[in-house]
Amino acid sequence: MISSVNGHGVQDALSLVVPFREHPITRTIPLVIGGKLGINGRIPDDQRMALLTAGFDHVFDHDEVPAFRALLTGLGTRVVS
């Protein structure tokens, strides 16, 4: 989970997601971003799509907390060793 509080989440996340997805160890780990992703409130659909296309599995804007909680509940608990 990547969280943004400063309103620059879209720009910062795009530079993060590419190396994350290119690395063999992290390429299959679910990657979610949420928080204050844009400085003007909700991010436009094209920015949301850019994040998804770049490799994020889910994008949650600051007002989508219930949807984020539902995702977490659906994940359950996993143990990896």
Protein Blocks (a to p, Z undefined) as FASTA:
>chain_A
ZZdfklpmmmmmmmmmmmmmmpmklmmgccddedjfbfnlpadfklmmmmmmnopabdcd
fklmmmmmmmmmmnopaddZZ
